[in-house]
Amino acid sequence: MTNANTSAAAATNAVELDGKDLPAHCPNPAMPLWSSHPRVFLEFNHDGVAKCPYCGTAYRLKPGTVVGHH
């Protein structure tokens, strides 16, 4: 599989988050305990996509989500 195909597959299987879910972290509450790793807070790129550096889980902001900064 090419890198472009891998990126497309990851985006399709991404965990969708809304503004109320921010700040986002991984592992998320829906993940099973056995797949746990140290908690990391995610930074979303300008396209609203983030990827966990530990497990590779992709996260995506739902369309129209407004990110507020403190």
PQR file with spaces between the fields and no chain letter, atoms N, CA, C, O and H, PARSE charges and radii, in Angstrom:
ATOM       1  N    MET     1       0.847   -1.174    0.000 -0.4000 1.5000
ATOM       2  CA   MET     1       0.000    0.000    0.000 -0.0000 2.0000
ATOM       3  C    MET     1       0.891    1.236    0.000  0.5500 1.7000
ATOM       4  O    MET     1       1.869    1.284    0.746 -0.5500 1.4000
ATOM       5  N    THR     2       0.580    2.221   -0.809 -0.4000 1.5000
ATOM       6  CA   THR     2       1.386    3.430   -0.866 -0.0000 2.0000
ATOM       7  C    THR     2       1.082    4.329    0.319  0.5500 1.7000
ATOM       8  O    THR     2       0.092    4.131    1.023 -0.5500 1.4000
ATOM       9  H    THR     2      -0.215    2.182   -1.415  0.4000 1.0000
ATOM      10  N    ASN     3       1.927    5.302    0.530 -0.4000 1.5000
ATOM      11  CA   ASN     3       1.740    6.225    1.643 -0.0000 2.0000
ATOM      12  C    ASN     3       0.426    6.988    1.504  0.5500 1.7000
ATOM      13  O    ASN     3      -0.256    7.223    2.502 -0.5500 1.4000
ATOM      14  H    ASN     3       2.731    5.462   -0.042  0.4000 1.0000
ATOM      15  N    ALA     4       0.060    7.380    0.279 -0.4000 1.5000
ATOM      16  CA   ALA     4      -1.201    8.097    0.061 -0.0000 2.0000
ATOM      17  C    ALA     4      -2.390    7.217    0.422  0.5500 1.7000
ATOM      18  O    ALA     4      -3.353    7.690    1.027 -0.5500 1.4000
ATOM      19  H    ALA     4       0.614    7.189   -0.532  0.4000 1.0000
ATOM      20  N    ASN     5      -2.328    5.935    0.054 -0.4000 1.5000
ATOM      21  CA   ASN     5      -3.411    5.016    0.395 -0.0000 2.0000
ATOM      22  C    ASN     5      -3.486    4.795    1.895  0.5500 1.7000
ATOM      23  O    ASN     5      -4.579    4.699    2.453 -0.5500 1.4000
ATOM      24  H    ASN     5      -1.546    5.551   -0.437  0.4000 1.0000
ATOM      25  N    THR     6      -2.340    4.713    2.555 -0.4000 1.5000
ATOM      26  CA   THR     6      -2.308    4.533    4.004 -0.0000 2.0000
ATOM      27  C    THR     6      -2.929    5.739    4.693  0.5500 1.7000
ATOM      28  O    THR     6      -3.701    5.585    5.639 -0.5500 1.4000
ATOM      29  H    THR     6      -1.452    4.791    2.102  0.4000 1.0000
ATOM      30  N    SER     7      -2.597    6.938    4.224 -0.4000 1.5000
ATOM      31  CA   SER     7      -3.157    8.154    4.811 -0.0000 2.0000
ATOM      32  C    SER     7      -4.660    8.214    4.610  0.5500 1.7000
ATOM      33  O    SER     7      -5.394    8.612    5.515 -0.5500 1.4000
ATOM      34  H    SER     7      -1.970    7.063    3.455  0.4000 1.0000
ATOM      35  N    ALA     8      -5.122    7.821    3.434 -0.4000 1.5000
ATOM      36  CA   ALA     8      -6.559    7.824    3.159 -0.0000 2.0000
ATOM      37  C    ALA     8      -7.280    6.817    4.040  0.5500 1.7000
ATOM      38  O    ALA     8      -8.368    7.100    4.540 -0.5500 1.4000
ATOM      39  H    ALA     8      -4.526    7.497    2.699  0.4000 1.0000
ATOM      40  N    ALA     9      -6.684    5.643    4.236 -0.4000 1.5000
ATOM      41  CA   ALA     9      -7.297    4.627    5.092 -0.0000 2.0000
ATOM      42  C    ALA     9      -7.346    5.103    6.535  0.5500 1.7000
ATOM      43  O    ALA     9      -8.344    4.884    7.221 -0.5500 1.4000
ATOM      44  H    ALA     9      -5.800    5.413    3.829  0.4000 1.0000
ATOM      45  N    ALA    10      -6.288    5.749    7.006 -0.4000 1.5000
ATOM      46  CA   ALA    10      -6.261    6.250    8.380 -0.0000 2.0000
ATOM      47  C    ALA    10      -7.317    7.332    8.578  0.5500 1.7000
ATOM      48  O    ALA    10      -7.975    7.374    9.617 -0.5500 1.4000
ATOM      49  H    ALA    10      -5.477    5.927    6.449  0.4000 1.0000
ATOM      50  N    ALA    11      -7.483    8.209    7.585 -0.4000 1.5000
ATOM      51  CA   ALA    11      -8.484    9.271    7.699 -0.0000 2.0000
ATOM      52  C    ALA    11      -9.889    8.693    7.716  0.5500 1.7000
ATOM      53  O    ALA    11     -10.766    9.225    8.396 -0.5500 1.4000
ATOM      54  H    ALA    11      -6.949    8.175    6.741  0.4000 1.0000
ATOM      55  N    THR    12     -10.118    7.611    6.977 -0.4000 1.5000
ATOM      56  CA   THR    12     -11.434    6.977    6.945 -0.0000 2.0000
ATOM      57  C    THR    12     -11.765    6.359    8.293  0.5500 1.7000
ATOM      58  O    THR    12     -12.919    6.402    8.719 -0.5500 1.4000
ATOM      59  H    THR    12      -9.406    7.179    6.424  0.4000 1.0000
ATOM      60  N    ASN    13     -10.783    5.787    8.971 -0.4000 1.5000
ATOM      61  CA   ASN    13     -10.991    5.114   10.248 -0.0000 2.0000
ATOM      62  C    ASN    13     -10.722    6.026   11.437  0.5500 1.7000
ATOM      63  O    ASN    13     -10.598    5.542   12.562 -0.5500 1.4000
ATOM      64  H    ASN    13      -9.846    5.752    8.625  0.4000 1.0000
ATOM      65  N    ALA    14     -10.630    7.319   11.216 -0.4000 1.5000
ATOM      66  CA   ALA    14     -10.287    8.252   12.279 -0.0000 2.0000
ATOM      67  C    ALA    14     -11.413    8.372   13.301  0.5500 1.7000
ATOM      68  O    ALA    14     -12.592    8.225   12.980 -0.5500 1.4000
ATOM      69  H    ALA    14     -10.731    7.712   10.302  0.4000 1.0000
ATOM      70  N    VAL    15     -11.012    8.641   14.534 -0.4000 1.5000
ATOM      71  CA   VAL    15     -11.962    8.927   15.607 -0.0000 2.0000
ATOM      72  C    VAL    15     -12.403   10.372   15.412  0.5500 1.7000
ATOM      73  O    VAL    15     -11.568   11.277   15.395 -0.5500 1.4000
ATOM      74  H    VAL    15     -10.054    8.760   14.794  0.4000 1.0000
ATOM      75  N    GLU    16     -13.704   10.597   15.264 -0.4000 1.5000
ATOM      76  CA   GLU    16     -14.212   11.958   15.063 -0.0000 2.0000
ATOM      77  C    GLU    16     -14.499   12.613   16.408  0.5500 1.7000
ATOM      78  O    GLU    16     -15.134   12.019   17.279 -0.5500 1.4000
ATOM      79  H    GLU    16     -14.382    9.862   15.278  0.4000 1.0000
ATOM      80  N    LEU    17     -14.023   13.842   16.564 -0.4000 1.5000
ATOM      81  CA   LEU    17     -14.206   14.578   17.805 -0.0000 2.0000
ATOM      82  C    LEU    17     -14.941   15.881   17.546  0.5500 1.7000
ATOM      83  O    LEU    17     -14.867   16.450   16.457 -0.5500 1.4000
ATOM      84  H    LEU    17     -13.507   14.325   15.856  0.4000 1.0000
ATOM      85  N    ASP    18     -15.651   16.342   18.565 -0.4000 1.5000
ATOM      86  CA   ASP    18     -16.365   17.610   18.515 -0.0000 2.0000
ATOM      87  C    ASP    18     -15.663   18.583   19.457  0.5500 1.7000
ATOM      88  O    ASP    18     -14.766   18.183   20.199 -0.5500 1.4000
ATOM      89  H    ASP    18     -15.711   15.880   19.450  0.4000 1.0000
ATOM      90  N    GLY    19     -16.052   19.830   19.438 -0.4000 1.5000
ATOM      91  CA   GLY    19     -15.439   20.836   20.291 -0.0000 2.0000
ATOM      92  C    GLY    19     -15.505   20.502   21.772  0.5500 1.7000
ATOM      93  O    GLY    19     -14.595   20.851   22.524 -0.5500 1.4000
ATOM      94  H    GLY    19     -16.781   20.155   18.835  0.4000 1.0000
ATOM      95  N    LYS    20     -16.572   19.829   22.205 -0.4000 1.5000
ATOM      96  CA   LYS    20     -16.712   19.472   23.623 -0.0000 2.0000
ATOM      97  C    LYS    20     -15.702   18.407   24.042  0.5500 1.7000
ATOM      98  O    LYS    20     -15.477   18.212   25.237 -0.5500 1.4000
ATOM      99  H    LYS    20     -17.312   19.546   21.595  0.4000 1.0000
ATOM     100  N    ASP    21     -15.088   17.714   23.081 -0.4000 1.5000
ATOM     101  CA   ASP    21     -14.110   16.666   23.372 -0.0000 2.0000
ATOM     102  C    ASP    21     -12.695   17.215   23.530  0.5500 1.7000
ATOM     103  O    ASP    21     -11.764   16.463   23.818 -0.5500 1.4000
ATOM     104  H    ASP    21     -15.271   17.872   22.111  0.4000 1.0000
ATOM     105  N    LEU    22     -12.534   18.514   23.343 -0.4000 1.5000
ATOM     106  CA   LEU    22     -11.205   19.115   23.414 -0.0000 2.0000
ATOM     107  C    LEU    22     -10.908   19.606   24.819  0.5500 1.7000
ATOM     108  O    LEU    22     -11.842   20.032   25.497 -0.5500 1.4000
ATOM     109  H    LEU    22     -13.290   19.125   23.109  0.4000 1.0000
ATOM     110  N    PRO    23      -9.702   19.577   25.295 -0.5600 1.5000
ATOM     111  CA   PRO    23      -8.513   19.112   24.606  0.2800 2.0000
ATOM     112  C    PRO    23      -8.543   17.589   24.443  0.5500 1.7000
ATOM     113  O    PRO    23      -8.950   16.866   25.352 -0.5500 1.4000
ATOM     114  N    ALA    24      -8.117   17.124   23.297 -0.4000 1.5000
ATOM     115  CA   ALA    24      -8.150   15.694   22.985 -0.0000 2.0000
ATOM     116  C    ALA    24      -6.875   15.019   23.465  0.5500 1.7000
ATOM     117  O    ALA    24      -5.791   15.602   23.441 -0.5500 1.4000
ATOM     118  H    ALA    24      -7.786   17.711   22.558  0.4000 1.0000
ATOM     119  N    HIS    25      -7.032   13.787   23.896 -0.4000 1.5000
ATOM     120  CA   HIS    25      -5.871   13.014   24.324 -0.0000 2.0000
ATOM     121  C    HIS    25      -6.037   11.568   23.895  0.5500 1.7000
ATOM     122  O    HIS    25      -7.142   11.108   23.609 -0.5500 1.4000
ATOM     123  H    HIS    25      -7.913   13.314   23.916  0.4000 1.0000
ATOM     124  N    CYS    26      -4.929   10.869   23.857 -0.4000 1.5000
ATOM     125  CA   CYS    26      -4.913    9.447   23.540 -0.0000 2.0000
ATOM     126  C    CYS    26      -4.079    8.773   24.623  0.5500 1.7000
ATOM     127  O    CYS    26      -3.035    9.310   24.993 -0.5500 1.4000
ATOM     128  H    CYS    26      -4.031   11.243   24.090  0.4000 1.0000
ATOM     129  N    PRO    27      -4.490    7.628   25.144 -0.5600 1.5000
ATOM     130  CA   PRO    27      -5.644    6.852   24.733  0.2800 2.0000
ATOM     131  C    PRO    27      -6.936    7.552   25.138  0.5500 1.7000
ATOM     132  O    PRO    27      -6.997    8.242   26.156 -0.5500 1.4000
ATOM     133  N    ASN    28      -7.967    7.358   24.319 -0.4000 1.5000
ATOM     134  CA   ASN    28      -9.252    7.980   24.617 -0.0000 2.0000
ATOM     135  C    ASN    28     -10.075    7.054   25.508  0.5500 1.7000
ATOM     136  O    ASN    28      -9.755    5.870   25.609 -0.5500 1.4000
ATOM     137  H    ASN    28      -7.918    6.797   23.493  0.4000 1.0000
ATOM     138  N    PRO    29     -11.115    7.553   26.151 -0.5600 1.5000
ATOM     139  CA   PRO    29     -11.897    6.751   27.098  0.2800 2.0000
ATOM     140  C    PRO    29     -12.526    5.495   26.498  0.5500 1.7000
ATOM     141  O    PRO    29     -12.835    4.558   27.235 -0.5500 1.4000
ATOM     142  N    ALA    30     -12.722    5.451   25.188 -0.4000 1.5000
ATOM     143  CA   ALA    30     -13.343    4.279   24.560 -0.0000 2.0000
ATOM     144  C    ALA    30     -12.350    3.145   24.306  0.5500 1.7000
ATOM     145  O    ALA    30     -12.763    2.038   23.960 -0.5500 1.4000
ATOM     146  H    ALA    30     -12.471    6.211   24.589  0.4000 1.0000
ATOM     147  N    MET    31     -11.059    3.396   24.470 -0.4000 1.5000
ATOM     148  CA   MET    31     -10.054    2.366   24.188 -0.0000 2.0000
ATOM     149  C    MET    31      -9.986    1.358   25.330  0.5500 1.7000
ATOM     150  O    MET    31     -10.130    1.727   26.496 -0.5500 1.4000
ATOM     151  H    MET    31     -10.723    4.295   24.751  0.4000 1.0000
ATOM     152  N    PRO    32      -9.767    0.086   24.997 -0.5600 1.5000
ATOM     153  CA   PRO    32      -9.653   -0.936   26.043  0.2800 2.0000
ATOM     154  C    PRO    32      -8.384   -0.737   26.872  0.5500 1.7000
ATOM     155  O    PRO    32      -7.382   -0.220   26.377 -0.5500 1.4000
ATOM     156  N    LEU    33      -8.439   -1.147   28.116 -0.4000 1.5000
ATOM     157  CA   LEU    33      -7.321   -0.966   29.035 -0.0000 2.0000
ATOM     158  C    LEU    33      -6.050   -1.650   28.549  0.5500 1.7000
ATOM     159  O    LEU    33      -4.951   -1.134   28.755 -0.5500 1.4000
ATOM     160  H    LEU    33      -9.252   -1.567   28.518  0.4000 1.0000
ATOM     161  N    TRP    34      -6.190   -2.809   27.902 -0.4000 1.5000
ATOM     162  CA   TRP    34      -4.998   -3.545   27.470 -0.0000 2.0000
ATOM     163  C    TRP    34      -4.196   -2.803   26.411  0.5500 1.7000
ATOM     164  O    TRP    34      -3.011   -3.080   26.231 -0.5500 1.4000
ATOM     165  H    TRP    34      -7.082   -3.227   27.734  0.4000 1.0000
ATOM     166  N    SER    35      -4.821   -1.873   25.714 -0.4000 1.5000
ATOM     167  CA   SER    35      -4.096   -1.149   24.666 -0.0000 2.0000
ATOM     168  C    SER    35      -3.598    0.210   25.156  0.5500 1.7000
ATOM     169  O    SER    35      -3.296    1.096   24.357 -0.5500 1.4000
ATOM     170  H    SER    35      -5.784   -1.649   25.861  0.4000 1.0000
ATOM     171  N    SER    36      -3.516    0.359   26.458 -0.4000 1.5000
ATOM     172  CA   SER    36      -3.163    1.639   27.051 -0.0000 2.0000
ATOM     173  C    SER    36      -1.684    1.980   26.852  0.5500 1.7000
ATOM     174  O    SER    36      -0.835    1.094   26.760 -0.5500 1.4000
ATOM     175  H    SER    36      -3.762   -0.361   27.107  0.4000 1.0000
ATOM     176  N    HIS    37      -1.401    3.258   26.791 -0.4000 1.5000
ATOM     177  CA   HIS    37      -0.045    3.795   26.738 -0.0000 2.0000
ATOM     178  C    HIS    37      -0.073    5.124   27.482  0.5500 1.7000
ATOM     179  O    HIS    37      -1.156    5.575   27.853 -0.5500 1.4000
ATOM     180  H    HIS    37      -2.091    3.978   26.866  0.4000 1.0000
ATOM     181  N    PRO    38       1.066    5.773   27.718 -0.5600 1.5000
ATOM     182  CA   PRO    38       1.038    7.061   28.419  0.2800 2.0000
ATOM     183  C    PRO    38       0.127    8.063   27.705  0.5500 1.7000
ATOM     184  O    PRO    38       0.078    8.105   26.476 -0.5500 1.4000
ATOM     185  N    ARG    39      -0.586    8.861   28.485 -0.4000 1.5000
ATOM     186  CA   ARG    39      -1.511    9.845   27.906 -0.0000 2.0000
ATOM     187  C    ARG    39      -0.723   10.956   27.218  0.5500 1.7000
ATOM     188  O    ARG    39       0.217   11.519   27.778 -0.5500 1.4000
ATOM     189  H    ARG    39      -0.546    8.827   29.484  0.4000 1.0000
ATOM     190  N    VAL    40      -1.131   11.247   26.008 -0.4000 1.5000
ATOM     191  CA   VAL    40      -0.558   12.366   25.261 -0.0000 2.0000
ATOM     192  C    VAL    40      -1.695   13.243   24.764  0.5500 1.7000
ATOM     193  O    VAL    40      -2.721   12.742   24.302 -0.5500 1.4000
ATOM     194  H    VAL    40      -1.895   10.789   25.553  0.4000 1.0000
ATOM     195  N    PHE    41      -1.512   14.542   24.858 -0.4000 1.5000
ATOM     196  CA   PHE    41      -2.499   15.473   24.327 -0.0000 2.0000
ATOM     197  C    PHE    41      -2.151   15.743   22.870  0.5500 1.7000
ATOM     198  O    PHE    41      -0.982   15.885   22.512 -0.5500 1.4000
ATOM     199  H    PHE    41      -0.679   14.949   25.233  0.4000 1.0000
ATOM     200  N    LEU    42      -3.175   15.812   22.045 -0.4000 1.5000
ATOM     201  CA   LEU    42      -2.996   15.871   20.600 -0.0000 2.0000
ATOM     202  C    LEU    42      -3.094   17.292   20.068  0.5500 1.7000
ATOM     203  O    LEU    42      -3.933   18.079   20.508 -0.5500 1.4000
ATOM     204  H    LEU    42      -4.125   15.697   22.336  0.4000 1.0000
ATOM     205  N    GLU    43      -2.229   17.606   19.120 -0.4000 1.5000
ATOM     206  CA   GLU    43      -2.288   18.887   18.418 -0.0000 2.0000
ATOM     207  C    GLU    43      -2.824   18.623   17.023  0.5500 1.7000
ATOM     208  O    GLU    43      -2.282   17.798   16.288 -0.5500 1.4000
ATOM     209  H    GLU    43      -1.548   16.967   18.763  0.4000 1.0000
ATOM     210  N    PHE    44      -3.881   19.319   16.662 -0.4000 1.5000
ATOM     211  CA   PHE    44      -4.499   19.143   15.352 -0.0000 2.0000
ATOM     212  C    PHE    44      -3.848   20.078   14.341  0.5500 1.7000
ATOM     213  O    PHE    44      -3.531   21.226   14.653 -0.5500 1.4000
ATOM     214  H    PHE    44      -4.321   19.989   17.259  0.4000 1.0000
ATOM     215  N    ASN    45      -3.654   19.569   13.122 -0.4000 1.5000
ATOM     216  CA   ASN    45      -3.095   20.413   12.070 -0.0000 2.0000
ATOM     217  C    ASN    45      -4.191   21.315   11.508  0.5500 1.7000
ATOM     218  O    ASN    45      -5.330   21.273   11.975 -0.5500 1.4000
ATOM     219  H    ASN    45      -3.912   18.637   12.868  0.4000 1.0000
ATOM     220  N    HIS    46      -3.858   22.122   10.518 -0.4000 1.5000
ATOM     221  CA   HIS    46      -4.834   23.074    9.961 -0.0000 2.0000
ATOM     222  C    HIS    46      -6.003   22.383    9.272  0.5500 1.7000
ATOM     223  O    HIS    46      -7.032   23.012    9.024 -0.5500 1.4000
ATOM     224  H    HIS    46      -2.934   22.156   10.138  0.4000 1.0000
ATOM     225  N    ASP    47      -5.861   21.093    8.958 -0.4000 1.5000
ATOM     226  CA   ASP    47      -6.956   20.322    8.356 -0.0000 2.0000
ATOM     227  C    ASP    47      -7.841   19.656    9.405  0.5500 1.7000
ATOM     228  O    ASP    47      -8.812   18.984    9.058 -0.5500 1.4000
ATOM     229  H    ASP    47      -5.025   20.582    9.159  0.4000 1.0000
ATOM     230  N    GLY    48      -7.512   19.836   10.696 -0.4000 1.5000
ATOM     231  CA   GLY    48      -8.307   19.233   11.764 -0.0000 2.0000
ATOM     232  C    GLY    48      -8.004   17.771   11.988  0.5500 1.7000
ATOM     233  O    GLY    48      -8.876   17.016   12.418 -0.5500 1.4000
ATOM     234  H    GLY    48      -6.722   20.382   10.978  0.4000 1.0000
ATOM     235  N    VAL    49      -6.760   17.352   11.698 -0.4000 1.5000
ATOM     236  CA   VAL    49      -6.361   15.952   11.844 -0.0000 2.0000
ATOM     237  C    VAL    49      -5.180   15.868   12.802  0.5500 1.7000
ATOM     238  O    VAL    49      -4.289   16.717   12.779 -0.5500 1.4000
ATOM     239  H    VAL    49      -6.052   17.966   11.349  0.4000 1.0000
ATOM     240  N    ALA    50      -5.180   14.833   13.648 -0.4000 1.5000
ATOM     241  CA   ALA    50      -4.067   14.562   14.554 -0.0000 2.0000
ATOM     242  C    ALA    50      -3.838   13.060   14.589  0.5500 1.7000
ATOM     243  O    ALA    50      -4.745   12.275   14.311 -0.5500 1.4000
ATOM     244  H    ALA    50      -5.903   14.143   13.666  0.4000 1.0000
ATOM     245  N    LYS    51      -2.607   12.665   14.937 -0.4000 1.5000
ATOM     246  CA   LYS    51      -2.272   11.244   15.009 -0.0000 2.0000
ATOM     247  C    LYS    51      -1.470   10.998   16.277  0.5500 1.7000
ATOM     248  O    LYS    51      -0.542   11.744   16.588 -0.5500 1.4000
ATOM     249  H    LYS    51      -1.871   13.303   15.162  0.4000 1.0000
ATOM     250  N    CYS    52      -1.832    9.948   17.008 -0.4000 1.5000
ATOM     251  CA   CYS    52      -1.130    9.605   18.240 -0.0000 2.0000
ATOM     252  C    CYS    52       0.268    9.089   17.904  0.5500 1.7000
ATOM     253  O    CYS    52       0.413    8.204   17.061 -0.5500 1.4000
ATOM     254  H    CYS    52      -2.586    9.342   16.756  0.4000 1.0000
ATOM     255  N    PRO    53       1.304    9.636   18.560 -0.5600 1.5000
ATOM     256  CA   PRO    53       2.661    9.167   18.285  0.2800 2.0000
ATOM     257  C    PRO    53       2.946    7.773   18.852  0.5500 1.7000
ATOM     258  O    PRO    53       3.903    7.126   18.425 -0.5500 1.4000
ATOM     259  N    TYR    54       2.143    7.301   19.796 -0.4000 1.5000
ATOM     260  CA   TYR    54       2.356    5.978   20.381 -0.0000 2.0000
ATOM     261  C    TYR    54       1.690    4.871   19.575  0.5500 1.7000
ATOM     262  O    TYR    54       2.352    3.922   19.157 -0.5500 1.4000
ATOM     263  H    TYR    54       1.366    7.827   20.143  0.4000 1.0000
ATOM     264  N    CYS    55       0.389    4.989   19.357 -0.4000 1.5000
ATOM     265  CA   CYS    55      -0.355    3.876   18.750 -0.0000 2.0000
ATOM     266  C    CYS    55      -0.789    4.146   17.315  0.5500 1.7000
ATOM     267  O    CYS    55      -1.260    3.236   16.633 -0.5500 1.4000
ATOM     268  H    CYS    55      -0.149    5.760   19.697  0.4000 1.0000
ATOM     269  N    GLY    56      -0.637    5.388   16.848 -0.4000 1.5000
ATOM     270  CA   GLY    56      -0.986    5.708   15.474 -0.0000 2.0000
ATOM     271  C    GLY    56      -2.462    5.960   15.231  0.5500 1.7000
ATOM     272  O    GLY    56      -2.872    6.132   14.083 -0.5500 1.4000
ATOM     273  H    GLY    56      -0.254    6.127   17.403  0.4000 1.0000
ATOM     274  N    THR    57      -3.276    5.986   16.290 -0.4000 1.5000
ATOM     275  CA   THR    57      -4.697    6.263   16.114 -0.0000 2.0000
ATOM     276  C    THR    57      -4.870    7.654   15.515  0.5500 1.7000
ATOM     277  O    THR    57      -4.274    8.623   15.984 -0.5500 1.4000
ATOM     278  H    THR    57      -2.943    5.846   17.222  0.4000 1.0000
ATOM     279  N    ALA    58      -5.687    7.739   14.480 -0.4000 1.5000
ATOM     280  CA   ALA    58      -5.955    9.018   13.818 -0.0000 2.0000
ATOM     281  C    ALA    58      -7.198    9.648   14.431  0.5500 1.7000
ATOM     282  O    ALA    58      -8.175    8.959   14.724 -0.5500 1.4000
ATOM     283  H    ALA    58      -6.172    6.952   14.098  0.4000 1.0000
ATOM     284  N    TYR    59      -7.153   10.948   14.621 -0.4000 1.5000
ATOM     285  CA   TYR    59      -8.274   11.720   15.151 -0.0000 2.0000
ATOM     286  C    TYR    59      -8.597   12.813   14.153  0.5500 1.7000
ATOM     287  O    TYR    59      -7.704   13.362   13.507 -0.5500 1.4000
ATOM     288  H    TYR    59      -6.359   11.508   14.383  0.4000 1.0000
ATOM     289  N    ARG    60      -9.885   13.127   14.028 -0.4000 1.5000
ATOM     290  CA   ARG    60     -10.329   14.148   13.087 -0.0000 2.0000
ATOM     291  C    ARG    60     -11.421   14.967   13.760  0.5500 1.7000
ATOM     292  O    ARG    60     -12.302   14.419   14.423 -0.5500 1.4000
ATOM     293  H    ARG    60     -10.610   12.681   14.553  0.4000 1.0000
ATOM     294  N    LEU    61     -11.357   16.277   13.586 -0.4000 1.5000
ATOM     295  CA   LEU    61     -12.416   17.144   14.096 -0.0000 2.0000
ATOM     296  C    LEU    61     -13.603   17.069   13.153  0.5500 1.7000
ATOM     297  O    LEU    61     -13.442   17.060   11.932 -0.5500 1.4000
ATOM     298  H    LEU    61     -10.642   16.722   13.048  0.4000 1.0000
ATOM     299  N    LYS    62     -14.801   17.015   13.730 -0.4000 1.5000
ATOM     300  CA   LYS    62     -16.014   17.003   12.907 -0.0000 2.0000
ATOM     301  C    LYS    62     -16.093   18.303   12.116  0.5500 1.7000
ATOM     302  O    LYS    62     -15.667   19.351   12.602 -0.5500 1.4000
ATOM     303  H    LYS    62     -14.932   17.023   14.721  0.4000 1.0000
ATOM     304  N    PRO    63     -16.634   18.244   10.904 -0.5600 1.5000
ATOM     305  CA   PRO    63     -16.765   19.469   10.103  0.2800 2.0000
ATOM     306  C    PRO    63     -17.548   20.542   10.869  0.5500 1.7000
ATOM     307  O    PRO    63     -18.572   20.261   11.491 -0.5500 1.4000
ATOM     308  N    GLY    64     -17.044   21.763   10.809 -0.4000 1.5000
ATOM     309  CA   GLY    64     -17.701   22.878   11.480 -0.0000 2.0000
ATOM     310  C    GLY    64     -17.277   23.076   12.922  0.5500 1.7000
ATOM     311  O    GLY    64     -17.745   24.006   13.579 -0.5500 1.4000
ATOM     312  H    GLY    64     -16.212   21.992   10.304  0.4000 1.0000
ATOM     313  N    THR    65     -16.394   22.213   13.434 -0.4000 1.5000
ATOM     314  CA   THR    65     -15.931   22.344   14.815 -0.0000 2.0000
ATOM     315  C    THR    65     -15.059   23.587   14.943  0.5500 1.7000
ATOM     316  O    THR    65     -14.133   23.798   14.160 -0.5500 1.4000
ATOM     317  H    THR    65     -16.013   21.457   12.901  0.4000 1.0000
ATOM     318  N    VAL    66     -15.370   24.400   15.936 -0.4000 1.5000
ATOM     319  CA   VAL    66     -14.592   25.601   16.203 -0.0000 2.0000
ATOM     320  C    VAL    66     -13.682   25.312   17.379  0.5500 1.7000
ATOM     321  O    VAL    66     -14.135   24.898   18.446 -0.5500 1.4000
ATOM     322  H    VAL    66     -16.122   24.229   16.572  0.4000 1.0000
ATOM     323  N    VAL    67     -12.396   25.533   17.173 -0.4000 1.5000
ATOM     324  CA   VAL    67     -11.415   25.294   18.223 -0.0000 2.0000
ATOM     325  C    VAL    67     -11.123   26.617   18.893  0.5500 1.7000
ATOM     326  O    VAL    67     -10.652   27.555   18.250 -0.5500 1.4000
ATOM     327  H    VAL    67     -12.028   25.869   16.307  0.4000 1.0000
ATOM     328  N    GLY    68     -11.406   26.697   20.202 -0.4000 1.5000
ATOM     329  CA   GLY    68     -11.123   27.900   20.963 -0.0000 2.0000
ATOM     330  C    GLY    68      -9.766   27.793   21.624  0.5500 1.7000
ATOM     331  O    GLY    68      -9.369   26.714   22.064 -0.5500 1.4000
ATOM     332  H    GLY    68     -11.789   25.935   20.724  0.4000 1.0000
ATOM     333  N    HIS    69      -9.058   28.894   21.696 -0.4000 1.5000
ATOM     334  CA   HIS    69      -7.746   28.913   22.342 -0.0000 2.0000
ATOM     335  C    HIS    69      -7.851   29.701   23.631  0.5500 1.7000
ATOM     336  O    HIS    69      -8.575   30.694   23.708 -0.5500 1.4000
ATOM     337  H    HIS    69      -9.380   29.771   21.339  0.4000 1.0000
ATOM     338  N    HIS    70      -7.130   29.256   24.639 -0.4000 1.5000
ATOM     339  CA   HIS    70      -7.160   29.923   25.942 -0.0000 2.0000
ATOM     340  C    HIS    70      -6.140   31.013   25.996  0.5500 1.7000
ATOM     341  O    HIS    70      -6.014   31.691   27.016 -0.5500 1.4000
ATOM     342  H    HIS    70      -6.542   28.449   24.576  0.4000 1.0000
